C-alpha cells in the first residue's frame, strides 16, 4: 500500500512539473486506458450474463449455434421474447458503454487537468491582478511548478518586483529633487538677505544725500556680486537637471585611447598646479569597451579637480577593468574625509569650504549612475581621501 501511494505521488509530481502539452497528452492516455479497461470489464460483465441467461434456457454453446459472414452469433428465434429483450438490452448496454465511458473520460480529463494544472496558478494571477489594481505590490505570485504556468507566474512576479523598483526609483528621484530644491532655497536665502539689506540702506541714506558716491558704488558692487552668485546658483541647478536628462552616446573604444585622453587632462591640471605630482596606473590598454567618453572624462575631471584642492604632494589615479565595469580610483594625500563628509559628500550643496557649492560629487554620482555604475568615497589606510567611480562598459 505504501509503495502504491509512493508511485501515485511520483506520478503527481511528474505531471505537475510537465509542460501543459505533455501533461494533457498524459491525461488523455490515462483516460483512454481507464476507458478501455472499463469497457472491457463491461463487455465481460454483459457476456457473462448472456452465458448465464442462455445456460438457463438450455443453450450450452450459443456462440456457434448460428454462423453467418459476419461471425458467430446467437440464433434467438426459438428463445422466449422476454429472454430476447434481455439479450438485446445487454447488447445495447455493451455498445452504449463505449460512448458513456468516453464521455466520462472527457469530463474527468477536463476537470482533473484544470484542477491540477490551471486552477491554482490562475487563482494566483487573478489575486495578483486584483492586488495590483488596488495599488498593492506586496503579494508574491510565484507558483512552484516546472510548466508554462509556473513561468507565467514567475514573469508576473518579476514584473511586480520591477514595478516596486520603479516606484522606489521614482520616490528617490522625487526626494532627491525635493532635497535639491530645499538646498537651493536655503542657499539663495543668504544673497537675497544681503541684497535686501543693502537696498534698505540705499533707500534710507541716498534720499538724504548721506551716502558718498564711493560708498554707493561699493554697495552697488556688493549687490552685483550677490546677483552673480544667484546666477551661478541658477546655472548649477540647471546643470544638475541636464545631467538627469542626459542621454548616453556609447561608442566602442579601447582602454589605451581612454587612458591617453585622461593623461591629457592630467597634463593640463599638473601645469596649473605644479607642486602636485600625478601618478597614473592603468592596464587593459588593448581591452575593448563600450562607453560614453564624455561622461567618463567629466567625472575624471571633477574628481581630479577635487583632489587637487586637498592634496599635499601627490595624487594617484588608477584605472581597472573588471567584470564588465571600468573602475576609476582617485586618491590624494590630504586630510581625507571627516565623518560628516563621508555621509553627505554626495548630496547636493554639501561643502566644507567657502566659495564652493558642493555640487562636484553630486554631478559625478549622477553621471556614474547614468552609466550603470556608482560613486563611492572612503579614506585610505594611511590617510587621504579615495573616490571610486565605476561605469558599465560592456
DAVEN-V385532 format. One record per residue. RES is the residue in three letters. OMEGA is omega in whole degrees, 0 to 359 (NA if undefined). Layout:
RES;OMEGA / RES;OMEGA
This chain:
UNK;179 / UNK;179 / UNK;178 / UNK;178 / UNK;179 / UNK;180 / UNK;178 / UNK;178 / UNK;177 / UNK;179 / UNK;179 / UNK;179 / UNK;180 / UNK;179 / UNK;181 / UNK;182 / UNK;180 / UNK;176 / UNK;182 / UNK;181 / UNK;181 / UNK;180 / UNK;179 / UNK;178 / UNK;179 / UNK;177 / UNK;181 / UNK;179 / UNK;179 / UNK;180 / UNK;179 / UNK;179 / UNK;179 / UNK;179 / UNK;178 / UNK;179 / UNK;180 / UNK;178 / UNK;179 / UNK;178 / UNK;178 / UNK;178 / UNK;178 / UNK;180 / UNK;181 / UNK;179 / UNK;177 / UNK;179 / UNK;176 / UNK;178 / UNK;180 / UNK;182 / UNK;182 / UNK;178 / UNK;179 / UNK;179 / UNK;177 / UNK;177 / UNK;185 / UNK;184 / UNK;191 / UNK;184 / UNK;180 / UNK;179 / UNK;184 / UNK;182 / UNK;173 / UNK;184 / UNK;181 / UNK;181 / UNK;182 / UNK;178 / UNK;183 / UNK;173 / UNK;187 / UNK;184 / UNK;183 / UNK;180 / UNK;177 / UNK;181 / UNK;181 / UNK;180 / UNK;178 / UNK;179 / UNK;180 / UNK;180 / UNK;178 / UNK;179 / UNK;178 / UNK;177 / UNK;180 / UNK;178 / UNK;180 / UNK;180 / UNK;181 / UNK;183 / UNK;178 / UNK;180 / UNK;180 / UNK;181 / UNK;177 / UNK;178 / UNK;178 / UNK;180 / UNK;179 / UNK;179 / UNK;182 / UNK;178 / UNK;179 / UNK;182 / UNK;183 / UNK;180 / UNK;179 / UNK;183 / UNK;187 / UNK;186 / UNK;188 / UNK;190 / UNK;184 / UNK;180 / UNK;177 / UNK;176 / UNK;180 / UNK;180 / UNK;179 / UNK;178 / UNK;180 / UNK;179 / UNK;176 / UNK;179 / UNK;179 / UNK;178 / UNK;176 / UNK;182 / UNK;178 / UNK;182 / UNK;184 / UNK;185 / UNK;176 / UNK;184 / UNK;177 / UNK;179 / UNK;186 / UNK;179 / UNK;181 / UNK;182 / UNK;183 / UNK;179 / UNK;175 / UNK;178 / UNK;180 / UNK;179 / UNK;178 / UNK;178 / UNK;176 / UNK;180 / UNK;177 / UNK;177 / UNK;178 / UNK;180 / UNK;178 / UNK;176 / UNK;177 / UNK;179 / UNK;179 / UNK;178 / UNK;179 / UNK;179 / UNK;178 / UNK;178 / UNK;179 / UNK;178 / UNK;179 / UNK;180 / UNK;178 / UNK;179 / UNK;178 / UNK;178 / UNK;180 / UNK;179 / UNK;179 / UNK;179 / UNK;179 / UNK;179 / UNK;180 / UNK;185 / UNK;178 / UNK;180 / UNK;182 / UNK;179 / UNK;177 / UNK;179 / UNK;179 / UNK;181 / UNK;179 / UNK;180 / UNK;179 / UNK;179 / UNK;178 / UNK;178 / UNK;179 / UNK;181 / UNK;185 / UNK;188 / UNK;184 / UNK;181 / UNK;180 / UNK;180 / UNK;184 / UNK;180 / UNK;182 / UNK;179 / UNK;179 / UNK;179 / UNK;179 / UNK;180 / UNK;178 / UNK;180 / UNK;178 / UNK;177 / UNK;178 / UNK;178 / UNK;179 / UNK;177 / UNK;179 / UNK;176 / UNK;177 / UNK;180 / UNK;178 / UNK;177 / UNK;178 / UNK;176 / UNK;181 / UNK;180 / UNK;179 / UNK;177 / UNK;178 / UNK;181 / UNK;180 / UNK;178 / UNK;177 / UNK;178 / UNK;178 / UNK;183 / UNK;184 / UNK;175 / UNK;182 / UNK;174 / UNK;183 / UNK;175 / UNK;179 / UNK;179 / UNK;179 / UNK;177 / UNK;181 / UNK;180 / UNK;179 / UNK;179 / UNK;180 / UNK;178 / UNK;178 / UNK;179 / UNK;176 / UNK;176 / UNK;181 / UNK;182 / UNK;178 / UNK;181 / UNK;180 / UNK;178 / UNK;180 / UNK;181 / UNK;187 / UNK;183 / UNK;183 / UNK;177 / UNK;175 / UNK;178 / UNK;184 / UNK;176 / UNK;182 / UNK;173 / UNK;180 / UNK;181 / UNK;181 / UNK;184 / UNK;176 / UNK;177 / UNK;180 / UNK;184 / UNK;172 / UNK;186 / UNK;178 / UNK;182 / UNK;182 / UNK;180 / UNK;177 / UNK;178 / UNK;180 / UNK;180 / UNK;179 / UNK;183 / UNK;179 / UNK;176 / UNK;176 / UNK;181 / UNK;180 / UNK;182 / UNK;185 / UNK;185 / UNK;176 / UNK;185 / UNK;185 / UNK;175 / UNK;179 / UNK;177 / UNK;183 / UNK;176 / UNK;178 / UNK;176 / UNK;185 / UNK;176 / UNK;176 / UNK;179 / UNK;176 / UNK;180 / UNK;177 / UNK;179 / UNK;175 / UNK;184 / UNK;176 / UNK;180 / UNK;179 / UNK;183 / UNK;180 / UNK;181 / UNK;172 / UNK;185 / UNK;181 / UNK;180 / UNK;178 / UNK;182 / UNK;190 / UNK;187 / UNK;183 / UNK;178 / UNK;184 / UNK;172 / UNK;173 / UNK;179 / UNK;176 / UNK;182 / UNK;174 / UNK;180 / UNK;178 / UNK;186 / UNK;176 / UNK;181 / UNK;184 / UNK;181 / UNK;176 / UNK;178 / UNK;179 / UNK;179 / UNK;180 / UNK;181 / UNK;178 / UNK;180 / UNK;177 / UNK;182 / UNK;176 / UNK;180 / UNK;180 / UNK;179 / UNK;180 / UNK;178 / UNK;179 / UNK;177 / UNK;178 / UNK;180 / UNK;183 / UNK;179 / UNK;181 / UNK;180 / UNK;177 / UNK;176 / UNK;180 / UNK;176 / UNK;180 / UNK;182 / UNK;175 / UNK;190 / UNK;180 / UNK;NA
